[in-house]
């Protein structure tokens, strides 16, 4: 675990330590999510949402295209 005290500048900004940025894989222009909790705030990386088409393509389904997939489903070979 890593703990460090950081200051808020005059513009209300904080600078995250490089060790934290590196550990979270953050780069310039990365987006963060800030959650307000009863005990304080939680800052965490906002992971990009993979488009559904990329997720389906990564499944290596046994069909060449959507038309073939539709025919396979209709034929009862895919569920």
C-alpha positions as CSV (number, residue, x, y, z in Angstrom):
1,X,0.0,0.0,0.0
2,X,1.1,3.6,-0.7
3,X,0.2,6.6,1.5
4,X,1.3,10.1,0.9
5,X,0.0,13.5,2.0
6,X,-0.5,15.9,-1.0
7,X,-1.6,19.6,-1.0
8,X,-4.4,21.3,-2.9
9,X,-3.1,24.2,-5.0
10,X,-4.7,27.7,-5.2
11,X,-6.9,26.5,-8.2
12,X,-8.2,23.5,-6.2
13,X,-6.1,21.0,-8.0
14,X,-4.1,18.0,-6.7
15,X,-1.1,16.4,-8.3
16,X,-1.0,12.6,-7.9
17,X,2.5,11.2,-7.2
18,X,4.2,9.5,-10.1
19,X,4.3,6.2,-8.1
20,X,0.5,6.2,-8.0
21,X,0.2,7.1,-11.7
22,X,2.6,4.4,-12.7
23,X,0.9,1.8,-10.4
24,X,-2.5,2.5,-12.0
25,X,-1.1,2.7,-15.5
26,X,-2.3,6.3,-15.9
27,X,-0.8,8.6,-18.6
28,X,-1.5,12.2,-19.4
29,X,-5.1,12.6,-20.6
30,X,-6.2,9.5,-18.6
31,X,-9.6,9.9,-17.0
32,X,-10.4,9.3,-13.4
33,X,-13.6,8.7,-11.5
34,X,-14.0,10.4,-8.1
35,X,-16.6,8.8,-5.7
36,X,-17.7,10.7,-2.7
37,X,-18.1,8.2,0.2
38,X,-19.1,8.8,3.8
39,X,-15.5,8.4,5.0
40,X,-14.0,10.5,2.2
41,X,-13.4,10.4,-1.6
42,X,-12.2,7.5,-3.7
43,X,-10.2,8.3,-6.9
44,X,-9.9,5.5,-9.4
45,X,-9.1,5.1,-13.1
46,X,-11.9,5.2,-15.5
47,X,-11.4,2.2,-17.8
48,X,-12.5,2.6,-21.3
49,X,-15.5,0.5,-22.2
50,X,-14.6,-1.9,-25.0
51,X,-17.2,-1.6,-27.8
52,X,-19.5,-4.7,-28.0
53,X,-18.3,-5.5,-31.5
54,X,-14.7,-5.8,-30.3
55,X,-15.8,-8.0,-27.4
56,X,-17.7,-10.3,-29.7
57,X,-14.8,-10.4,-32.2
58,X,-12.5,-11.4,-29.3
59,X,-14.7,-14.5,-28.6
60,X,-13.5,-16.2,-31.8
61,X,-17.0,-17.5,-32.6
62,X,-17.2,-20.3,-35.1
63,X,-18.8,-18.1,-37.8
64,X,-17.4,-15.8,-40.5
65,X,-20.0,-13.0,-40.4
66,X,-23.3,-11.9,-39.0
67,X,-25.4,-13.5,-41.8
68,X,-23.7,-16.9,-41.2
69,X,-24.2,-16.5,-37.5
70,X,-27.9,-15.7,-38.0
71,X,-28.4,-18.8,-40.2
72,X,-26.5,-21.0,-37.6
73,X,-28.8,-19.7,-34.8
74,X,-31.9,-20.4,-36.9
75,X,-30.6,-23.9,-37.7
76,X,-30.2,-24.5,-34.0
77,X,-26.4,-25.0,-34.2
78,X,-25.6,-21.9,-32.1
79,X,-27.4,-20.7,-28.9
